[in-house]
Amino acid sequence: MDLTASILAAAGITPPASYRPEGIDLIGPLQKGAIVERTLFWRLPAPPNAPGPSAQRAVRRGNWKYLQDRGQNFLYDLRADPAERHDVAQSRIALWQELRGLADKWESDVDAEARQRAIPTASAASDRPMRQD
């Protein structure tokens, strides 16, 4: 989300160079009345007990939305089709492949970062010797 980066900017705080906030600072662009163009990513888990792969992942860039829903892939032109009723993946194969590649890379990056930040589980903690005072 953009909250952390925006709050830091509003407070005039420059974070350390090693800090990677999850979002971007929106304060500057909003004060200038600028439109922030960027690519957005998200994924939703499958409902409990649902068969098949994760429920959904998506990429939104400009007017285009790539959607993978329960293993099926779609591409929508949201300007022409805001209700997402007409899949145009077959007529825009290169764009579909590009957005799918971005989704794959984003998901891989997110998963790798989550593994790095993972808190040891209770079973892993129990493998450590207890402190004896």
Biotite code that builds the C-alpha atoms (Angstrom):
import biotite.structure as struc

atoms = struc.array([
    struc.Atom([0.000, 0.000, 0.000], chain_id="A", res_id=1, res_name="MET", atom_name="CA", element="C"),
    struc.Atom([1.024, 3.570, -0.456], chain_id="A", res_id=2, res_name="ASP", atom_name="CA", element="C"),
    struc.Atom([0.310, 4.621, 3.127], chain_id="A", res_id=3, res_name="LEU", atom_name="CA", element="C"),
    struc.Atom([3.786, 4.187, 4.595], chain_id="A", res_id=4, res_name="THR", atom_name="CA", element="C"),
    struc.Atom([5.630, 5.906, 1.761], chain_id="A", res_id=5, res_name="ALA", atom_name="CA", element="C"),
    struc.Atom([3.081, 8.737, 1.700], chain_id="A", res_id=6, res_name="SER", atom_name="CA", element="C"),
    struc.Atom([3.132, 9.247, 5.479], chain_id="A", res_id=7, res_name="ILE", atom_name="CA", element="C"),
    struc.Atom([6.937, 9.342, 5.521], chain_id="A", res_id=8, res_name="LEU", atom_name="CA", element="C"),
    struc.Atom([6.907, 11.938, 2.737], chain_id="A", res_id=9, res_name="ALA", atom_name="CA", element="C"),
    struc.Atom([4.232, 14.032, 4.456], chain_id="A", res_id=10, res_name="ALA", atom_name="CA", element="C"),
    struc.Atom([6.288, 13.993, 7.662], chain_id="A", res_id=11, res_name="ALA", atom_name="CA", element="C"),
    struc.Atom([9.440, 14.973, 5.780], chain_id="A", res_id=12, res_name="GLY", atom_name="CA", element="C"),
    struc.Atom([11.236, 11.772, 6.783], chain_id="A", res_id=13, res_name="ILE", atom_name="CA", element="C"),
    struc.Atom([13.711, 10.171, 4.404], chain_id="A", res_id=14, res_name="THR", atom_name="CA", element="C"),
    struc.Atom([13.918, 6.442, 5.127], chain_id="A", res_id=15, res_name="PRO", atom_name="CA", element="C"),
    struc.Atom([17.250, 4.594, 4.930], chain_id="A", res_id=16, res_name="PRO", atom_name="CA", element="C"),
    struc.Atom([18.311, 3.614, 1.418], chain_id="A", res_id=17, res_name="ALA", atom_name="CA", element="C"),
    struc.Atom([17.865, -0.070, 2.310], chain_id="A", res_id=18, res_name="SER", atom_name="CA", element="C"),
    struc.Atom([14.184, 0.423, 3.218], chain_id="A", res_id=19, res_name="TYR", atom_name="CA", element="C"),
    struc.Atom([11.774, -0.735, 0.512], chain_id="A", res_id=20, res_name="ARG", atom_name="CA", element="C"),
    struc.Atom([8.237, 0.465, 1.234], chain_id="A", res_id=21, res_name="PRO", atom_name="CA", element="C"),
    struc.Atom([5.395, -1.520, -0.277], chain_id="A", res_id=22, res_name="GLU", atom_name="CA", element="C"),
    struc.Atom([4.041, 1.448, -2.204], chain_id="A", res_id=23, res_name="GLY", atom_name="CA", element="C"),
    struc.Atom([4.989, 4.864, -3.535], chain_id="A", res_id=24, res_name="ILE", atom_name="CA", element="C"),
    struc.Atom([4.671, 8.401, -2.211], chain_id="A", res_id=25, res_name="ASP", atom_name="CA", element="C"),
    struc.Atom([1.420, 9.859, -3.501], chain_id="A", res_id=26, res_name="LEU", atom_name="CA", element="C"),
    struc.Atom([1.674, 13.186, -1.644], chain_id="A", res_id=27, res_name="ILE", atom_name="CA", element="C"),
    struc.Atom([3.831, 14.967, -4.246], chain_id="A", res_id=28, res_name="GLY", atom_name="CA", element="C"),
    struc.Atom([1.836, 13.907, -7.295], chain_id="A", res_id=29, res_name="PRO", atom_name="CA", element="C"),
    struc.Atom([-1.485, 14.665, -5.567], chain_id="A", res_id=30, res_name="LEU", atom_name="CA", element="C"),
    struc.Atom([-0.313, 18.137, -4.544], chain_id="A", res_id=31, res_name="GLN", atom_name="CA", element="C"),
    struc.Atom([0.656, 18.809, -8.162], chain_id="A", res_id=32, res_name="LYS", atom_name="CA", element="C"),
    struc.Atom([-2.625, 17.393, -9.484], chain_id="A", res_id=33, res_name="GLY", atom_name="CA", element="C"),
    struc.Atom([-0.701, 14.757, -11.414], chain_id="A", res_id=34, res_name="ALA", atom_name="CA", element="C"),
    struc.Atom([-2.109, 11.398, -12.422], chain_id="A", res_id=35, res_name="ILE", atom_name="CA", element="C"),
    struc.Atom([0.008, 8.521, -11.198], chain_id="A", res_id=36, res_name="VAL", atom_name="CA", element="C"),
    struc.Atom([0.352, 5.861, -13.891], chain_id="A", res_id=37, res_name="GLU", atom_name="CA", element="C"),
    struc.Atom([1.676, 2.508, -12.768], chain_id="A", res_id=38, res_name="ARG", atom_name="CA", element="C"),
    struc.Atom([1.142, -1.199, -12.962], chain_id="A", res_id=39, res_name="THR", atom_name="CA", element="C"),
    struc.Atom([-0.889, -2.786, -10.162], chain_id="A", res_id=40, res_name="LEU", atom_name="CA", element="C"),
    struc.Atom([-0.769, -6.421, -9.089], chain_id="A", res_id=41, res_name="PHE", atom_name="CA", element="C"),
    struc.Atom([-2.935, -8.523, -6.791], chain_id="A", res_id=42, res_name="TRP", atom_name="CA", element="C"),
    struc.Atom([-3.891, -12.075, -5.996], chain_id="A", res_id=43, res_name="ARG", atom_name="CA", element="C"),
    struc.Atom([-6.653, -13.691, -4.031], chain_id="A", res_id=44, res_name="LEU", atom_name="CA", element="C"),
    struc.Atom([-6.457, -17.112, -2.407], chain_id="A", res_id=45, res_name="PRO", atom_name="CA", element="C"),
    struc.Atom([-8.890, -19.857, -3.248], chain_id="A", res_id=46, res_name="ALA", atom_name="CA", element="C"),
    struc.Atom([-11.788, -20.236, -0.832], chain_id="A", res_id=47, res_name="PRO", atom_name="CA", element="C"),
    struc.Atom([-11.331, -23.014, 1.731], chain_id="A", res_id=48, res_name="PRO", atom_name="CA", element="C"),
    struc.Atom([-11.976, -26.480, 0.265], chain_id="A", res_id=49, res_name="ASN", atom_name="CA", element="C"),
    struc.Atom([-12.091, -25.115, -3.308], chain_id="A", res_id=50, res_name="ALA", atom_name="CA", element="C"),
    struc.Atom([-10.605, -27.430, -5.920], chain_id="A", res_id=51, res_name="PRO", atom_name="CA", element="C"),
    struc.Atom([-7.829, -26.296, -8.212], chain_id="A", res_id=52, res_name="GLY", atom_name="CA", element="C"),
    struc.Atom([-5.193, -23.559, -8.094], chain_id="A", res_id=53, res_name="PRO", atom_name="CA", element="C"),
    struc.Atom([-5.425, -20.261, -6.260], chain_id="A", res_id=54, res_name="SER", atom_name="CA", element="C"),
    struc.Atom([-8.574, -18.369, -7.086], chain_id="A", res_id=55, res_name="ALA", atom_name="CA", element="C"),
    struc.Atom([-7.196, -15.317, -8.819], chain_id="A", res_id=56, res_name="GLN", atom_name="CA", element="C"),
    struc.Atom([-4.243, -13.142, -9.729], chain_id="A", res_id=57, res_name="ARG", atom_name="CA", element="C"),
    struc.Atom([-4.302, -10.019, -11.860], chain_id="A", res_id=58, res_name="ALA", atom_name="CA", element="C"),
    struc.Atom([-2.293, -7.205, -13.411], chain_id="A", res_id=59, res_name="VAL", atom_name="CA", element="C"),
    struc.Atom([-3.730, -3.808, -14.257], chain_id="A", res_id=60, res_name="ARG", atom_name="CA", element="C"),
    struc.Atom([-1.757, -1.437, -16.500], chain_id="A", res_id=61, res_name="ARG", atom_name="CA", element="C"),
    struc.Atom([-3.500, 1.525, -18.029], chain_id="A", res_id=62, res_name="GLY", atom_name="CA", element="C"),
    struc.Atom([-6.687, 0.319, -19.699], chain_id="A", res_id=63, res_name="ASN", atom_name="CA", element="C"),
    struc.Atom([-5.569, -3.306, -19.724], chain_id="A", res_id=64, res_name="TRP", atom_name="CA", element="C"),
    struc.Atom([-6.279, -6.018, -17.186], chain_id="A", res_id=65, res_name="LYS", atom_name="CA", element="C"),
    struc.Atom([-4.772, -9.494, -17.296], chain_id="A", res_id=66, res_name="TYR", atom_name="CA", element="C"),
    struc.Atom([-6.660, -11.953, -15.118], chain_id="A", res_id=67, res_name="LEU", atom_name="CA", element="C"),
    struc.Atom([-5.902, -15.534, -14.231], chain_id="A", res_id=68, res_name="GLN", atom_name="CA", element="C"),
    struc.Atom([-8.969, -17.014, -12.583], chain_id="A", res_id=69, res_name="ASP", atom_name="CA", element="C"),
    struc.Atom([-8.894, -20.647, -11.441], chain_id="A", res_id=70, res_name="ARG", atom_name="CA", element="C"),
    struc.Atom([-6.305, -21.538, -14.075], chain_id="A", res_id=71, res_name="GLY", atom_name="CA", element="C"),
    struc.Atom([-7.986, -19.728, -16.982], chain_id="A", res_id=72, res_name="GLN", atom_name="CA", element="C"),
    struc.Atom([-6.385, -16.611, -18.504], chain_id="A", res_id=73, res_name="ASN", atom_name="CA", element="C"),
    struc.Atom([-8.165, -13.487, -19.735], chain_id="A", res_id=74, res_name="PHE", atom_name="CA", element="C"),
    struc.Atom([-7.288, -10.052, -21.090], chain_id="A", res_id=75, res_name="LEU", atom_name="CA", element="C"),
    struc.Atom([-9.712, -7.153, -20.920], chain_id="A", res_id=76, res_name="TYR", atom_name="CA", element="C"),
    struc.Atom([-9.677, -3.647, -22.391], chain_id="A", res_id=77, res_name="ASP", atom_name="CA", element="C"),
    struc.Atom([-11.333, -1.809, -19.519], chain_id="A", res_id=78, res_name="LEU", atom_name="CA", element="C"),
    struc.Atom([-11.887, 1.375, -21.507], chain_id="A", res_id=79, res_name="ARG", atom_name="CA", element="C"),
    struc.Atom([-13.958, -0.442, -24.132], chain_id="A", res_id=80, res_name="ALA", atom_name="CA", element="C"),
    struc.Atom([-15.324, -3.116, -21.772], chain_id="A", res_id=81, res_name="ASP", atom_name="CA", element="C"),
    struc.Atom([-15.504, -1.943, -18.127], chain_id="A", res_id=82, res_name="PRO", atom_name="CA", element="C"),
    struc.Atom([-17.770, -4.885, -17.212], chain_id="A", res_id=83, res_name="ALA", atom_name="CA", element="C"),
    struc.Atom([-15.077, -7.381, -18.340], chain_id="A", res_id=84, res_name="GLU", atom_name="CA", element="C"),
    struc.Atom([-17.412, -9.368, -20.588], chain_id="A", res_id=85, res_name="ARG", atom_name="CA", element="C"),
    struc.Atom([-15.193, -9.695, -23.681], chain_id="A", res_id=86, res_name="HIS", atom_name="CA", element="C"),
    struc.Atom([-11.872, -11.516, -23.402], chain_id="A", res_id=87, res_name="ASP", atom_name="CA", element="C"),
    struc.Atom([-9.492, -10.128, -26.049], chain_id="A", res_id=88, res_name="VAL", atom_name="CA", element="C"),
    struc.Atom([-6.487, -12.348, -25.261], chain_id="A", res_id=89, res_name="ALA", atom_name="CA", element="C"),
    struc.Atom([-6.616, -14.113, -28.641], chain_id="A", res_id=90, res_name="GLN", atom_name="CA", element="C"),
    struc.Atom([-6.460, -10.831, -30.575], chain_id="A", res_id=91, res_name="SER", atom_name="CA", element="C"),
    struc.Atom([-3.773, -9.275, -28.322], chain_id="A", res_id=92, res_name="ARG", atom_name="CA", element="C"),
    struc.Atom([-1.509, -12.272, -27.680], chain_id="A", res_id=93, res_name="ILE", atom_name="CA", element="C"),
    struc.Atom([1.726, -10.274, -27.266], chain_id="A", res_id=94, res_name="ALA", atom_name="CA", element="C"),
    struc.Atom([0.165, -7.987, -24.659], chain_id="A", res_id=95, res_name="LEU", atom_name="CA", element="C"),
    struc.Atom([-1.427, -10.963, -22.899], chain_id="A", res_id=96, res_name="TRP", atom_name="CA", element="C"),
    struc.Atom([1.971, -12.703, -22.733], chain_id="A", res_id=97, res_name="GLN", atom_name="CA", element="C"),
    struc.Atom([3.702, -9.540, -21.502], chain_id="A", res_id=98, res_name="GLU", atom_name="CA", element="C"),
    struc.Atom([1.221, -8.981, -18.666], chain_id="A", res_id=99, res_name="LEU", atom_name="CA", element="C"),
    struc.Atom([1.261, -12.651, -17.725], chain_id="A", res_id=100, res_name="ARG", atom_name="CA", element="C"),
    struc.Atom([5.070, -12.483, -17.552], chain_id="A", res_id=101, res_name="GLY", atom_name="CA", element="C"),
    struc.Atom([4.829, -9.447, -15.273], chain_id="A", res_id=102, res_name="LEU", atom_name="CA", element="C"),
    struc.Atom([2.391, -11.348, -13.040], chain_id="A", res_id=103, res_name="ALA", atom_name="CA", element="C"),
    struc.Atom([4.766, -14.333, -12.874], chain_id="A", res_id=104, res_name="ASP", atom_name="CA", element="C"),
    struc.Atom([7.737, -12.129, -11.938], chain_id="A", res_id=105, res_name="LYS", atom_name="CA", element="C"),
    struc.Atom([5.749, -10.140, -9.370], chain_id="A", res_id=106, res_name="TRP", atom_name="CA", element="C"),
    struc.Atom([4.401, -13.282, -7.725], chain_id="A", res_id=107, res_name="GLU", atom_name="CA", element="C"),
    struc.Atom([7.878, -14.826, -7.605], chain_id="A", res_id=108, res_name="SER", atom_name="CA", element="C"),
    struc.Atom([9.309, -11.637, -6.013], chain_id="A", res_id=109, res_name="ASP", atom_name="CA", element="C"),
    struc.Atom([6.503, -11.427, -3.448], chain_id="A", res_id=110, res_name="VAL", atom_name="CA", element="C"),
    struc.Atom([6.863, -15.075, -2.490], chain_id="A", res_id=111, res_name="ASP", atom_name="CA", element="C"),
    struc.Atom([10.666, -14.802, -2.185], chain_id="A", res_id=112, res_name="ALA", atom_name="CA", element="C"),
    struc.Atom([10.362, -11.724, 0.039], chain_id="A", res_id=113, res_name="GLU", atom_name="CA", element="C"),
    struc.Atom([7.753, -13.460, 2.194], chain_id="A", res_id=114, res_name="ALA", atom_name="CA", element="C"),
    struc.Atom([10.085, -16.425, 2.686], chain_id="A", res_id=115, res_name="ARG", atom_name="CA", element="C"),
    struc.Atom([12.890, -14.068, 3.748], chain_id="A", res_id=116, res_name="GLN", atom_name="CA", element="C"),
    struc.Atom([10.656, -12.342, 6.280], chain_id="A", res_id=117, res_name="ARG", atom_name="CA", element="C"),
    struc.Atom([9.049, -15.528, 7.573], chain_id="A", res_id=118, res_name="ALA", atom_name="CA", element="C"),
    struc.Atom([8.871, -15.859, 11.335], chain_id="A", res_id=119, res_name="ILE", atom_name="CA", element="C"),
    struc.Atom([10.048, -19.246, 12.595], chain_id="A", res_id=120, res_name="PRO", atom_name="CA", element="C"),
    struc.Atom([7.171, -21.564, 13.358], chain_id="A", res_id=121, res_name="THR", atom_name="CA", element="C"),
    struc.Atom([6.535, -22.909, 16.845], chain_id="A", res_id=122, res_name="ALA", atom_name="CA", element="C"),
    struc.Atom([8.072, -26.266, 15.862], chain_id="A", res_id=123, res_name="SER", atom_name="CA", element="C"),
    struc.Atom([11.235, -24.543, 14.627], chain_id="A", res_id=124, res_name="ALA", atom_name="CA", element="C"),
    struc.Atom([11.408, -22.533, 17.838], chain_id="A", res_id=125, res_name="ALA", atom_name="CA", element="C"),
    struc.Atom([11.110, -25.718, 19.904], chain_id="A", res_id=126, res_name="SER", atom_name="CA", element="C"),
    struc.Atom([14.208, -27.121, 18.177], chain_id="A", res_id=127, res_name="ASP", atom_name="CA", element="C"),
    struc.Atom([16.351, -24.448, 19.807], chain_id="A", res_id=128, res_name="ARG", atom_name="CA", element="C"),
    struc.Atom([17.830, -25.124, 23.227], chain_id="A", res_id=129, res_name="PRO", atom_name="CA", element="C"),
    struc.Atom([16.018, -23.454, 26.079], chain_id="A", res_id=130, res_name="MET", atom_name="CA", element="C"),
    struc.Atom([17.850, -20.771, 27.948], chain_id="A", res_id=131, res_name="ARG", atom_name="CA", element="C"),
    struc.Atom([19.103, -21.867, 31.309], chain_id="A", res_id=132, res_name="GLN", atom_name="CA", element="C"),
    struc.Atom([19.683, -19.139, 33.857], chain_id="A", res_id=133, res_name="ASP", atom_name="CA", element="C"),
])
